[in-house]
Amino acid sequence: MLKYVFELHLSPTQYLDYYRGKVRHVVVRGATGQKIQFPASLVQRFVSAEGIQGKFTLTCDDQNKCVSLERQA
């Protein structure tokens, strides 16, 4: 399994493009500088009144398919 750690900071207004389907993928820089792209649907459960804020870990299988996305405490 591959693990990617990154920070994500989206305001509620920024998230609307993802919610409405205008943007289908989230693209971020990982903690080690790598570019990470994953389906926007994975972040839906983390939306709050402040948008999406925090440090996350994306776990992928050996074929780079997303297995899970978790917010770090």
TORMARTOR-334521 format. One record per atom (N, C-alpha, C): x, y, z; chain; atom name. Coordinates in pm, 1 decimal. Example, Ala and Ser with C-alpha at 12.3 -4.5 7.8 and 13.67 -1.06 7.14 Angstrom:
2
+----------+----------+----------+------+------+
!        u !        v !        w ! unit ! site !
+----------+----------+----------+------+------+
!   1319.0 !   -569.0 !    780.0 !    A !    N !
!   1230.0 !   -450.0 !    780.0 !    A !   CA !
!   1320.0 !   -330.0 !    780.0 !    A !    C !
!   1285.0 !   -225.0 !    708.0 !    A !    N !
!   1367.0 !   -106.0 !    714.0 !    A !   CA !
!   1290.0 !      3.0 !    787.0 !    A !    C !
+----------+----------+----------+------+------+
END
This chain:
73
+----------+----------+----------+------+------+
!        u !        v !        w ! unit ! site !
+----------+----------+----------+------+------+
!     83.3 !   -118.4 !      0.0 !    A !    N !
!      0.0 !      0.0 !      0.0 !    A !   CA !
!     87.7 !    124.7 !      0.0 !    A !    C !
!     42.8 !    225.6 !    -70.8 !    A !    N !
!    112.3 !    353.3 !    -77.4 !    A !   CA !
!     35.3 !    455.3 !      5.2 !    A !    C !
!    106.9 !    538.4 !     79.9 !    A !    N !
!     42.9 !    641.3 !    162.3 !    A !   CA !
!     98.7 !    777.3 !    124.4 !    A !    C !
!      7.6 !    871.8 !    107.8 !    A !    N !
!     43.8 !   1008.2 !     72.9 !    A !   CA !
!    -12.7 !   1102.3 !    179.3 !    A !    C !
!     70.6 !   1187.5 !    234.7 !    A !    N !
!     28.1 !   1282.8 !    337.5 !    A !   CA !
!     29.6 !   1422.5 !    275.3 !    A !    C !
!    -77.0 !   1498.9 !    301.5 !    A !    N !
!    -87.6 !   1633.3 !    246.4 !    A !   CA !
!   -181.1 !   1717.3 !    332.7 !    A !    C !
!   -172.7 !   1848.6 !    314.9 !    A !    N !
!   -264.9 !   1941.3 !    380.2 !    A !   CA !
!   -361.6 !   1993.3 !    276.0 !    A !    C !
!   -486.4 !   2013.1 !    318.6 !    A !    N !
!   -589.7 !   2064.2 !    229.0 !    A !   CA !
!   -664.2 !   2176.0 !    299.6 !    A !    C !
!   -676.9 !   2287.6 !    231.5 !    A !    N !
!   -746.5 !   2403.9 !    286.8 !    A !   CA !
!   -836.7 !   2460.7 !    177.7 !    A !    C !
!   -965.2 !   2429.1 !    184.7 !    A !    N !
!  -1063.7 !   2481.1 !     90.2 !    A !   CA !
!  -1171.2 !   2556.0 !    166.7 !    A !    C !
!  -1199.2 !   2677.9 !    125.2 !    A !    N !
!  -1308.3 !   2753.4 !    186.2 !    A !   CA !
!  -1441.2 !   2693.3 !    138.2 !    A !    C !
!  -1550.8 !   2725.3 !    204.9 !    A !    N !
!  -1681.2 !   2675.2 !    157.6 !    A !   CA !
!  -1708.3 !   2716.4 !     13.1 !    A !    C !
!  -1669.9 !   2837.6 !    -22.9 !    A !    N !
!  -1691.6 !   2885.7 !   -159.5 !    A !   CA !
!  -1608.6 !   2805.0 !   -259.3 !    A !    C !
!  -1484.2 !   2776.9 !   -226.0 !    A !    N !
!  -1398.1 !   2697.9 !   -314.2 !    A !   CA !
!  -1454.9 !   2557.4 !   -331.7 !    A !    C !
!  -1509.3 !   2500.3 !   -224.7 !    A !    N !
!  -1560.9 !   2363.8 !   -233.3 !    A !   CA !
!  -1683.5 !   2354.2 !   -323.5 !    A !    C !
!  -1758.0 !   2462.7 !   -342.1 !    A !    N !
!  -1878.2 !   2458.1 !   -425.5 !    A !   CA !
!  -1850.4 !   2406.7 !   -565.8 !    A !    C !
!  -1736.3 !   2441.2 !   -624.1 !    A !    N !
!  -1703.1 !   2390.5 !   -757.5 !    A !   CA !
!  -1689.9 !   2238.6 !   -757.6 !    A !    C !
!  -1637.9 !   2182.5 !   -650.6 !    A !    N !
!  -1626.9 !   2037.1 !   -639.4 !    A !   CA !
!  -1765.6 !   1975.8 !   -620.4 !    A !    C !
!  -1844.5 !   2037.4 !   -533.3 !    A !    N !
!  -1978.7 !   1987.7 !   -502.1 !    A !   CA !
!  -2069.0 !   1989.3 !   -625.2 !    A !    C !
!  -2058.8 !   2093.9 !   -703.6 !    A !    N !
!  -2143.3 !   2107.8 !   -823.1 !    A !   CA !
!  -2093.7 !   2024.6 !   -940.5 !    A !    C !
!  -1977.9 !   1963.1 !   -927.0 !    A !    N !
!  -1925.5 !   1878.4 !  -1033.3 !    A !   CA !
!  -1843.7 !   1951.8 !  -1137.6 !    A !    C !
!  -1819.8 !   2081.6 !  -1118.1 !    A !    N !
!  -1735.0 !   2156.5 !  -1212.2 !    A !   CA !
!  -1592.2 !   2105.2 !  -1206.8 !    A !    C !
!  -1549.5 !   2065.1 !  -1087.5 !    A !    N !
!  -1415.5 !   2010.9 !  -1067.3 !    A !   CA !
!  -1431.6 !   1868.8 !  -1015.0 !    A !    C !
!  -1372.2 !   1772.7 !  -1083.5 !    A !    N !
!  -1391.1 !   1632.8 !  -1046.8 !    A !   CA !
!  -1276.1 !   1574.4 !   -966.2 !    A !    C !
!  -1159.8 !   1638.8 !   -971.9 !    A !    N !
!  -1043.2 !   1586.7 !   -901.1 !    A !   CA !
!   -979.2 !   1694.8 !   -815.0 !    A !    C !
!   -928.6 !   1653.0 !   -702.6 !    A !    N !
!   -849.8 !   1740.1 !   -616.0 !    A !   CA !
!   -703.5 !   1714.9 !   -651.2 !    A !    C !
!   -627.8 !   1822.5 !   -667.5 !    A !    N !
!   -484.8 !   1811.8 !   -695.2 !    A !   CA !
!   -411.7 !   1890.1 !   -586.6 !    A !    C !
!   -322.9 !   1821.5 !   -515.8 !    A !    N !
!   -247.8 !   1882.6 !   -405.7 !    A !   CA !
!   -100.9 !   1843.1 !   -415.3 !    A !    C !
!    -18.2 !   1909.3 !   -337.5 !    A !    N !
!    123.3 !   1872.0 !   -321.8 !    A !   CA !
!    135.9 !   1796.0 !   -191.8 !    A !    C !
!    198.3 !   1681.0 !   -198.7 !    A !    N !
!    219.6 !   1600.2 !    -79.9 !    A !   CA !
!    329.5 !   1657.4 !      7.4 !    A !    C !
!    343.2 !   1602.3 !    126.4 !    A !    N !
!    443.1 !   1647.9 !    222.8 !    A !   CA !
!    585.2 !   1634.5 !    167.7 !    A !    C !
!    605.9 !   1541.9 !     75.4 !    A !    N !
!    739.8 !   1523.8 !     17.4 !    A !   CA !
!    752.9 !   1591.3 !   -118.6 !    A !    C !
!    652.4 !   1673.7 !   -156.2 !    A !    N !
!    660.0 !   1750.1 !   -280.2 !    A !   CA !
!    594.7 !   1685.9 !   -401.1 !    A !    C !
!    547.6 !   1562.9 !   -389.9 !    A !    N !
!    486.9 !   1496.7 !   -504.9 !    A !   CA !
!    346.9 !   1551.6 !   -531.5 !    A !    C !
!    306.5 !   1548.6 !   -659.3 !    A !    N !
!    172.7 !   1591.1 !   -699.7 !    A !   CA !
!     78.4 !   1473.6 !   -678.6 !    A !    C !
!    -34.2 !   1499.8 !   -610.3 !    A !    N !
!   -131.5 !   1395.2 !   -578.7 !    A !   CA !
!   -265.3 !   1437.7 !   -636.8 !    A !    C !
!   -328.4 !   1348.3 !   -710.6 !    A !    N !
!   -460.1 !   1375.7 !   -768.1 !    A !   CA !
!   -553.5 !   1261.9 !   -728.7 !    A !    C !
!   -674.7 !   1297.7 !   -683.3 !    A !    N !
!   -772.0 !   1196.3 !   -643.9 !    A !   CA !
!   -913.0 !   1250.0 !   -664.9 !    A !    C !
!  -1013.6 !   1161.8 !   -671.5 !    A !    N !
!  -1151.9 !   1205.8 !   -694.8 !    A !   CA !
!  -1201.7 !   1298.3 !   -583.9 !    A !    C !
!  -1266.6 !   1407.1 !   -623.5 !    A !    N !
!  -1319.6 !   1503.9 !   -527.4 !    A !   CA !
!  -1423.8 !   1441.9 !   -435.3 !    A !    C !
!  -1488.7 !   1337.5 !   -478.5 !    A !    N !
!  -1591.7 !   1272.7 !   -396.1 !    A !   CA !
!  -1535.1 !   1220.4 !   -264.0 !    A !    C !
!  -1405.2 !   1194.5 !   -258.7 !    A !    N !
!  -1344.4 !   1143.1 !   -135.4 !    A !   CA !
!  -1344.4 !   1245.4 !    -21.3 !    A !    C !
!  -1348.2 !   1374.8 !    -53.1 !    A !    N !
!  -1341.2 !   1476.0 !     52.8 !    A !   CA !
!  -1478.3 !   1519.2 !    104.0 !    A !    C !
!  -1585.1 !   1473.1 !     40.6 !    A !    N !
!  -1720.0 !   1516.5 !     77.4 !    A !   CA !
!  -1750.0 !   1501.3 !    225.3 !    A !    C !
!  -1710.0 !   1392.3 !    283.9 !    A !    N !
!  -1743.8 !   1366.3 !    423.6 !    A !   CA !
!  -1669.6 !   1456.1 !    522.5 !    A !    C !
!  -1571.4 !   1533.2 !    473.4 !    A !    N !
!  -1493.5 !   1620.7 !    560.3 !    A !   CA !
!  -1538.6 !   1767.1 !    553.7 !    A !    C !
!  -1644.0 !   1796.5 !    478.2 !    A !    N !
!  -1690.6 !   1934.2 !    463.0 !    A !   CA !
!  -1759.1 !   1981.0 !    591.3 !    A !    C !
!  -1721.7 !   2101.6 !    635.0 !    A !    N !
!  -1785.5 !   2163.9 !    751.3 !    A !   CA !
!  -1821.9 !   2307.0 !    713.1 !    A !    C !
!  -1872.6 !   2382.2 !    806.9 !    A !    N !
!  -1907.3 !   2522.0 !    781.2 !    A !   CA !
!  -1784.4 !   2603.4 !    741.0 !    A !    C !
!  -1666.0 !   2558.6 !    780.9 !    A !    N !
!  -1540.9 !   2626.6 !    745.9 !    A !   CA !
!  -1481.5 !   2576.0 !    615.2 !    A !    C !
!  -1547.7 !   2485.3 !    547.9 !    A !    N !
!  -1495.9 !   2423.7 !    425.5 !    A !   CA !
!  -1426.9 !   2293.2 !    460.5 !    A !    C !
!  -1310.2 !   2272.2 !    404.2 !    A !    N !
!  -1230.9 !   2152.8 !    434.5 !    A !   CA !
!  -1092.8 !   2199.5 !    477.5 !    A !    C !
!  -1056.4 !   2164.9 !    598.6 !    A !    N !
!   -929.4 !   2208.1 !    655.4 !    A !   CA !
!   -862.0 !   2089.5 !    723.4 !    A !    C !
!   -733.0 !   2073.9 !    703.4 !    A !    N !
!   -661.6 !   1974.5 !    780.6 !    A !   CA !
!   -551.9 !   1902.8 !    705.6 !    A !    C !
!   -491.7 !   1810.9 !    776.1 !    A !    N !
!   -385.9 !   1725.0 !    724.3 !    A !   CA !
!   -448.7 !   1588.1 !    700.8 !    A !    C !
!   -421.5 !   1529.5 !    584.7 !    A !    N !
!   -487.4 !   1405.4 !    544.0 !    A !   CA !
!   -385.5 !   1301.0 !    500.9 !    A !    C !
!   -428.0 !   1175.5 !    507.6 !    A !    N !
!   -349.7 !   1064.9 !    455.0 !    A !   CA !
!   -435.9 !    990.3 !    353.7 !    A !    C !
!   -386.6 !    981.4 !    231.3 !    A !    N !
!   -452.8 !    907.0 !    124.6 !    A !   CA !
!   -379.9 !    775.0 !    109.2 !    A !    C !
!   -452.9 !    666.3 !    118.6 !    A !    N !
!   -394.5 !    533.5 !    101.2 !    A !   CA !
!   -439.9 !    477.3 !    -33.0 !    A !    C !
!   -344.1 !    427.3 !   -111.0 !    A !    N !
!   -372.2 !    370.5 !   -242.7 !    A !   CA !
!   -315.8 !    228.9 !   -249.6 !    A !    C !
!   -376.3 !    147.7 !   -335.7 !    A !    N !
!   -324.3 !     12.1 !   -354.8 !    A !   CA !
!   -204.1 !     17.2 !   -449.7 !    A !    C !
!   -150.3 !    -98.5 !   -483.8 !    A !    N !
!    -30.0 !   -104.7 !   -567.0 !    A !   CA !
!    -53.1 !    -57.1 !   -710.4 !    A !    C !
!   -181.3 !    -47.6 !   -752.3 !    A !    N !
!   -215.4 !      4.0 !   -884.8 !    A !   CA !
!   -252.2 !    153.3 !   -877.1 !    A !    C !
!   -226.5 !    214.9 !   -762.7 !    A !    N !
!   -254.8 !    356.0 !   -735.7 !    A !   CA !
!   -404.2 !    388.4 !   -734.2 !    A !    C !
!   -487.7 !    292.2 !   -702.9 !    A !    N !
!   -631.6 !    315.5 !   -683.3 !    A !   CA !
!   -653.7 !    356.9 !   -537.9 !    A !    C !
!   -736.0 !    458.1 !   -518.0 !    A !    N !
!   -762.6 !    509.2 !   -384.2 !    A !   CA !
!   -835.1 !    403.6 !   -300.0 !    A !    C !
!   -782.0 !    378.6 !   -181.2 !    A !    N !
!   -841.8 !    284.0 !    -87.7 !    A !   CA !
!   -912.6 !    359.7 !     23.6 !    A !    C !
!   -846.9 !    463.4 !     78.4 !    A !    N !
!   -908.8 !    541.0 !    186.1 !    A !   CA !
!   -846.4 !    678.7 !    195.9 !    A !    C !
!   -924.7 !    770.1 !    256.3 !    A !    N !
!   -876.8 !    904.3 !    286.0 !    A !   CA !
!   -916.3 !    933.2 !    428.8 !    A !    C !
!   -817.9 !    965.5 !    512.0 !    A !    N !
!   -842.8 !    992.2 !    654.3 !    A !   CA !
!   -780.8 !   1124.9 !    693.1 !    A !    C !
!   -853.2 !   1199.2 !    778.7 !    A !    N !
!   -797.3 !   1322.9 !    833.3 !    A !   CA !
!   -715.7 !   1286.6 !    956.6 !    A !    C !
!   -597.1 !   1345.6 !    967.5 !    A !    N !
!   -512.3 !   1319.9 !   1083.6 !    A !   CA !
!   -557.1 !   1407.6 !   1200.1 !    A !    C !
!   -541.9 !   1355.2 !   1318.1 !    A !    N !
!   -582.1 !   1430.0 !   1438.9 !    A !   CA !
!   -483.5 !   1536.7 !   1474.2 !    A !    C !
+----------+----------+----------+------+------+
END
